[in-house]
Amino acid sequence: MRLSAIALSIVLFGFVEASLASMRIISLTPHATEMLFAAGAGEHIVATVDASDFPAQAHDIPKLGDGLNTSVEHVLQWQPDWVVGWPSRLMDQLKSLGIKTLVLEPRSLEEIAQQVQTIGQTFDTALEAKARSEGLRTQAAGLKADHAASSLVPVAILASPDAQFVLGQHALINDVLARCGAVNVFAKTLSAAPSVSLESLLAARPTVIFSGYPPPQWLAARFEVRVIDPDWLYRPGPRFLDAAERICTKVQQVGQSVDR
């Protein structure tokens, strides 16, 4: 009986390992692709969206469209075991059909680290994911204001190349600004990406504007604009921590000059 139990355990363990090795994941957003690779599960991605271009291995993954106009039928053609991405109607539809889904929508730097760890627990890459998440937490812990809390630096974050939209009620970016000793001048708007005009920017009086794109001339002539790699700034994955570091460095420079 004891030998039979051991033999059964070996068979079951082999079955589980084989199942994990053949797992099929579809990533519906670039940030999900980055987080899957960061957690050590990237090799299981069988298809992703056109914009998924990091890390380098993502270039070789088959593409299924832009993710915005991707249909349920198109996703099902890939016979996924899991689909990972933003909260969306497509994700809800897939879940209702019995497809396992994992939603990645970090609202703070801690949640980026935690969600990398969750991926590792879900796809049996816990050790690699834990190591990466601990590194992200260490990186986040280094972000702090070096100037007086009473002198929060007013900033704006562009959300479009033409400077017609900014980030407003955006939990992740506002978490970073709070850590750095800054405040988003559009944080109290009702939208995550409200439209703005030159007049509204002038009225809000940001000391510095951060953007993922070179600013229009009319904006650069009136404000200090710092450009950050758009894939760092606008994708809420591990590289967002690099954007956060650059934001904090600039905010600290401005804050220290105000304190003098």
VEXDREN-2710 file (C-alpha; in Angstrom, 1 decimal):
% VEXDREN-2710
k/r/px/py/pz
1/MET/0.0/0.0/0.0
2/ARG/2.8/2.4/0.9
3/LEU/4.6/1.7/-2.4
4/SER/1.4/2.3/-4.3
5/ALA/0.8/5.6/-2.6
6/ILE/4.4/6.7/-3.4
7/ALA/3.9/5.6/-7.0
8/LEU/0.6/7.5/-7.2
9/SER/2.3/10.6/-5.8
10/ILE/5.0/10.4/-8.4
11/VAL/2.5/10.1/-11.2
12/LEU/0.4/13.0/-9.9
13/PHE/3.5/15.2/-9.5
14/GLY/4.6/14.4/-13.0
15/PHE/1.1/15.3/-14.3
16/VAL/1.1/18.6/-12.5
17/GLU/4.6/19.5/-13.8
18/ALA/3.5/18.6/-17.4
19/SER/0.4/20.7/-17.0
20/LEU/2.4/23.7/-15.9
21/ALA/4.9/23.2/-18.7
22/SER/2.1/23.2/-21.3
23/MET/0.2/26.1/-19.8
24/ARG/-1.1/28.6/-22.3
25/ILE/-1.4/32.3/-21.4
26/ILE/-2.7/35.2/-23.4
27/SER/-1.6/38.7/-22.4
28/LEU/-3.9/41.4/-23.5
29/THR/-1.8/44.4/-22.5
30/PRO/1.9/45.4/-22.8
31/HIS/2.1/45.9/-19.0
32/ALA/0.7/42.4/-18.4
33/THR/3.4/41.0/-20.7
34/GLU/6.1/42.8/-18.8
35/MET/4.8/41.6/-15.4
36/LEU/4.5/38.0/-16.6
37/PHE/8.1/38.0/-17.7
38/ALA/9.2/39.8/-14.5
39/ALA/7.5/37.0/-12.5
40/GLY/9.2/34.3/-14.6
41/ALA/6.0/33.2/-16.4
42/GLY/6.7/34.8/-19.8
43/GLU/7.6/31.6/-21.5
44/HIS/4.0/30.5/-21.2
45/ILE/2.6/33.4/-23.2
46/VAL/1.3/32.0/-26.5
47/ALA/-0.1/35.3/-27.9
48/THR/-0.2/39.0/-26.9
49/VAL/-1.1/42.4/-28.3
50/ASP/0.8/44.4/-31.0
51/ALA/2.3/46.9/-28.5
52/SER/3.9/44.3/-26.3
53/ASP/7.5/44.9/-27.1
54/PHE/9.3/44.4/-23.8
55/PRO/11.4/42.4/-22.8
56/ALA/13.1/41.4/-26.1
57/GLN/11.5/38.0/-26.0
58/ALA/8.1/39.6/-26.5
59/HIS/9.0/40.4/-30.1
60/ASP/8.8/36.7/-30.9
61/ILE/5.4/36.1/-29.4
62/PRO/2.5/35.9/-32.0
63/LYS/0.3/39.0/-32.0
64/LEU/-3.5/39.0/-31.9
65/GLY/-4.3/42.6/-32.6
66/ASP/-4.3/45.8/-30.6
67/GLY/-6.3/44.4/-27.6
68/LEU/-9.0/47.1/-28.0
69/ASN/-10.8/45.5/-30.9
70/THR/-9.9/41.9/-30.1
71/SER/-12.9/39.6/-30.1
72/VAL/-13.7/36.7/-27.8
73/GLU/-13.6/34.4/-30.7
74/HIS/-10.1/35.5/-31.7
75/VAL/-8.8/34.9/-28.1
76/LEU/-10.5/31.5/-27.9
77/GLN/-8.7/30.4/-31.1
78/TRP/-5.5/30.3/-29.1
79/GLN/-7.0/27.9/-26.6
80/PRO/-5.7/29.7/-23.5
81/ASP/-5.7/28.3/-20.0
82/TRP/-5.4/31.9/-18.7
83/VAL/-5.9/35.4/-20.0
84/VAL/-4.1/38.3/-18.3
85/GLY/-4.8/42.0/-18.7
86/TRP/-6.8/45.1/-17.7
87/PRO/-10.3/45.0/-16.4
88/SER/-12.4/45.1/-19.5
89/ARG/-15.6/43.8/-21.1
90/LEU/-13.5/41.3/-23.0
91/MET/-12.0/39.9/-19.8
92/ASP/-15.5/39.7/-18.2
93/GLN/-16.8/37.8/-21.3
94/LEU/-14.0/35.3/-21.2
95/LYS/-14.5/34.7/-17.5
96/SER/-18.2/34.1/-18.1
97/LEU/-17.2/31.4/-20.6
98/GLY/-15.0/29.6/-18.0
99/ILE/-11.6/30.9/-19.1
100/LYS/-9.4/31.7/-16.1
101/THR/-8.5/35.4/-16.0
102/LEU/-6.1/37.5/-14.0
103/VAL/-6.6/41.2/-13.8
104/LEU/-3.6/43.4/-13.3
105/GLU/-4.5/47.0/-12.3
106/PRO/-2.0/48.2/-9.8
107/ARG/-3.0/51.4/-8.0
108/SER/0.2/51.9/-6.1
109/LEU/3.9/50.9/-6.2
110/GLU/3.3/48.3/-3.6
111/GLU/0.5/46.8/-5.7
112/ILE/3.0/46.4/-8.7
113/ALA/5.3/44.4/-6.5
114/GLN/2.4/42.4/-5.0
115/GLN/0.9/41.6/-8.4
116/VAL/4.2/40.3/-9.6
117/GLN/4.2/38.0/-6.6
118/THR/0.6/36.9/-7.3
119/ILE/1.6/36.0/-10.8
120/GLY/4.4/33.8/-9.4
121/GLN/2.0/32.1/-7.0
122/THR/-0.5/31.5/-9.8
123/PHE/1.9/30.1/-12.4
124/ASP/4.3/28.3/-10.1
125/THR/7.2/30.7/-10.4
126/ALA/7.0/31.9/-6.9
127/LEU/10.7/32.0/-6.1
128/GLU/11.6/34.1/-9.1
129/ALA/8.6/36.3/-8.6
130/LYS/9.3/36.9/-4.9
131/ALA/12.9/37.9/-5.7
132/ARG/11.7/40.4/-8.3
133/SER/8.9/41.8/-6.1
134/GLU/11.4/42.3/-3.2
135/GLY/13.6/44.2/-5.6
136/LEU/10.7/46.4/-6.6
137/ARG/9.8/47.1/-3.0
138/THR/13.3/48.1/-2.2
139/GLN/13.3/50.5/-5.2
140/ALA/10.0/52.0/-4.1
141/ALA/11.3/52.4/-0.5
142/GLY/14.0/54.7/-1.9
143/LEU/11.5/57.2/-3.2
144/LYS/10.8/59.9/-0.6
145/ALA/10.6/63.6/-0.3
146/ASP/13.8/65.4/0.7
147/HIS/12.0/68.8/1.3
148/ALA/9.5/70.1/3.7
149/ALA/6.0/68.6/3.5
150/SER/4.6/72.1/3.7
151/SER/6.1/72.9/0.3
152/LEU/4.5/70.3/-2.0
153/VAL/5.6/70.8/-5.6
154/PRO/2.7/71.3/-8.0
155/VAL/3.1/69.2/-11.1
156/ALA/1.1/68.0/-14.1
157/ILE/1.5/64.7/-16.1
158/LEU/0.6/64.8/-19.8
159/ALA/-1.4/61.9/-21.2
160/SER/-1.2/62.7/-24.9
161/PRO/1.5/63.9/-27.4
162/ASP/-0.6/67.1/-28.2
163/ALA/-0.8/68.1/-24.6
164/GLN/-4.6/68.1/-24.8
165/PHE/-5.0/65.5/-22.0
166/VAL/-3.4/65.1/-18.6
167/LEU/-3.5/62.4/-15.9
168/GLY/-6.1/63.3/-13.3
169/GLN/-7.7/60.8/-10.9
170/HIS/-4.9/58.3/-11.6
171/ALA/-4.2/56.4/-8.4
172/LEU/-0.8/55.0/-9.3
173/ILE/0.8/58.3/-10.5
174/ASN/-0.7/60.2/-7.5
175/ASP/0.8/57.5/-5.2
176/VAL/4.2/58.3/-6.6
177/LEU/3.8/62.1/-6.3
178/ALA/2.7/61.8/-2.7
179/ARG/5.9/59.8/-1.9
180/CYS/8.0/62.4/-3.7
181/GLY/6.5/65.4/-2.0
182/ALA/4.5/66.6/-5.0
183/VAL/0.9/67.1/-5.9
184/ASN/-0.9/66.6/-9.1
185/VAL/-2.7/69.9/-9.9
186/PHE/-5.4/67.9/-11.8
187/ALA/-5.8/65.1/-9.2
188/LYS/-9.3/66.3/-8.1
189/THR/-10.8/66.2/-11.6
190/LEU/-13.6/63.6/-12.2
191/SER/-11.6/61.8/-15.0
192/ALA/-8.5/59.7/-15.1
193/ALA/-7.4/61.7/-18.2
194/PRO/-9.2/65.0/-18.4
195/SER/-8.9/67.3/-21.3
196/VAL/-7.0/70.6/-20.7
197/SER/-6.3/73.9/-22.5
198/LEU/-3.4/76.4/-22.3
199/GLU/-5.7/78.5/-20.1
200/SER/-6.4/75.7/-17.6
201/LEU/-2.7/74.8/-17.5
202/LEU/-1.8/78.5/-16.8
203/ALA/-4.5/78.6/-14.1
204/ALA/-3.3/75.4/-12.4
205/ARG/0.3/76.7/-12.4
206/PRO/2.3/73.5/-12.3
207/THR/6.0/74.1/-11.5
208/VAL/7.0/71.3/-13.8
209/ILE/5.2/69.1/-16.3
210/PHE/6.2/65.5/-17.0
211/SER/5.5/63.9/-20.3
212/GLY/6.2/60.7/-22.3
213/TYR/6.5/62.8/-25.5
214/PRO/8.4/65.9/-26.6
215/PRO/6.1/68.8/-25.7
216/PRO/4.5/71.1/-28.3
217/GLN/6.4/74.4/-28.7
218/TRP/3.6/76.4/-27.2
219/LEU/3.9/74.3/-24.0
220/ALA/7.7/74.3/-23.8
221/ALA/7.7/78.1/-24.2
222/ARG/5.7/78.5/-21.0
223/PHE/6.5/75.6/-18.7
224/GLU/9.4/73.4/-17.7
225/VAL/8.7/70.0/-19.3
226/ARG/10.6/66.8/-18.4
227/VAL/10.3/64.0/-20.9
228/ILE/10.4/60.4/-19.6
229/ASP/10.3/57.2/-21.7
230/PRO/6.6/56.7/-22.5
231/ASP/6.8/53.0/-21.9
232/TRP/8.1/53.6/-18.4
233/LEU/5.6/56.4/-17.6
234/TYR/2.4/55.0/-19.0
235/ARG/2.8/51.3/-18.5
236/PRO/2.0/50.3/-14.9
237/GLY/4.6/47.5/-14.7
238/PRO/8.0/47.1/-13.2
239/ARG/9.6/49.8/-15.3
240/PHE/7.2/52.3/-13.9
241/LEU/9.5/52.4/-10.9
242/ASP/12.2/53.8/-13.2
243/ALA/9.8/56.6/-14.2
244/ALA/9.0/57.2/-10.6
245/GLU/12.6/57.6/-9.7
246/ARG/13.0/60.3/-12.4
247/ILE/9.9/62.1/-11.2
248/CYS/11.1/62.1/-7.6
249/THR/14.6/63.3/-8.6
250/LYS/13.2/66.3/-10.3
251/VAL/10.6/67.0/-7.6
252/GLN/13.3/66.9/-5.0
253/GLN/15.5/69.4/-7.0
254/VAL/12.6/71.8/-7.2
255/GLY/11.5/71.3/-3.6
256/GLN/15.0/71.9/-2.3
257/SER/15.4/75.1/-4.3
258/VAL/12.0/76.4/-2.9
259/ASP/13.2/75.6/0.7
260/ARG/16.3/77.6/0.4
END
